[in-house]
Amino acid sequence: MQSDQVTLAFAAALLLSLAVRLWLATRQMRHVAAHRNAVPAAFVGTVTLQAHQRAADYTLAKGRLSLFSTAFSSLLLLSWTLLGGLDTLNLWLVDHVLPVWGVMVYQLTLLAVFTLIGTLLELPLEAYSTFRVEQRFGFNRMTLKLWLADLAKGAAVGVLIGLPLAAVILWIMGASGGLWWLYAWVTWVGFNLLLLVLYPTVIAPMFNKFEPLPDEALKLRVQALMQRCGFAAKGLFVMDGSKRSAHANAYFTGLGAAKRVVFFDTLLQRLTPAEVEAVLAHELGHFKHKHVLKRMVAIFAFSLAGLALLGWLAGQSGFYAGLGVQPNIGAPNHALALLLFMLALPPFTLFFSPLAAYFSRRDEFQADAYATQQAGGADLASALLKLHEDNAATLTPDPVYVRFYYSHPPASERLAALPAPTPFTTAALA
């Protein structure tokens, strides 16, 4: 593999992906702005002009931030690679850390310092998004103290979980020969399955409080729904999402005996019991159609292909030099290979986004159809309208932007696709 070929391919992918992302973002902003002053005909009488304009303004504010963030991230990527940022960092660590602390500490330090620098550089954008954009539209409820506490906890989780995993992967890369990528993949899969068990019971409670669902009537209603859908969970919990954001949600989490249903307190405050049941029925639709399992299998398959590709690239000197880094002589390049692959991959994988978005939207339609069978289309429709309004989701997104990025169908398509309302009744079971 020639280094100049790698450089040309990467530079072309980076420029093309940047152009596509900026083009899509500007299309979205122009389309939303052009339809700001009129509620779409399908929503006249159910969505006020004020709510519609608020959603448009929120989308435009996020779009402007996205334009800057896209340009900044592309410049940062270029700085790490072709402009020599990662090479400079690596050479300094090879001179100052490797001779004193040895190979493994040097490689872990490279990964850790790279992550720390990247996080610090991106913090101002995250802070602006939280304390300016989200604050302006009434969504942010985080204090600076809580925001900083979350950062500290996230860093602690990263150190306690991320560094040991990285050490294992690096050891496998050095000790397993040409098939290291296969053993690393098995390790990564096992880690992710373990994380599904640990996240709801150990990690998530570090950031939020989870209390048993206190509404007994709603609890019985939800348990009846899960029973007829064949879903078993360890518990029903309410999360104090309102201490960070006004956005509402509900989700399933966990694996095996650790499975649980979690409602944001903001969701329960806004929706009626029938609407909550409809939203939960939608999530159960994903379970019934095995969407989560299929998505997990797909992720594992793509990760195997990616690691196999990395297994080949890691042995090519042109891979390193073509991305602005001189490979180490007399020291392993495993951490360098991981970082370069992680940096170089996104400009190429961006063009698979429309395919992933298509399958995700298809799954959402299937889950909606299942929800109307189990809880009623009218309740699901009213819940979706409330959530779109509360979350200030635009009703007039650009169609091309939707096809490229949207994991969920726009409200107009989603409501139009709902089958005729069939509210669930006990008599229907007879």
Buried (B, 14 or more C-beta within 10 A) or exposed (E): EEBEEBBEBBBEBBEBBBEBBBEBBBBBBEBBBEBBEEBBEEBEEEBEEEBBBBBBBBBBBBBEBBBEBBEBBBEBBBBBBBBBBBBEBBBEBBEEBBEEEEBBBBBBBBBBBBBEBBBEEBEEBEEBBBBEBBBEBEBBBBEEEEBEEBBEEEBEBBEEBBBEEBBBBBBBBBEEEEEBBBBBBEBBBEBBEEBBBBBBBEBBEEBBEBEEBEBEEBEEBBBEBBEEBEBEBBBBBBBBBBBBBBBBBBEBBBBEEBBBBBBBBBBBEBBBBBBBBBBBBBBBBBBBBEBEEEBBEEEBEEBBEBBBEBBEBBEBEBBBBBBBBBBBEEBBBBBBBBBBBEBBBBBBEBEEBBEBBBBBBEBBBBBBBBBBBBBBBBBBBBBBBBBBBBBBBBBBBBBBBBBBBBEBBBBBBBBEEBEEEBEBEEEEEE
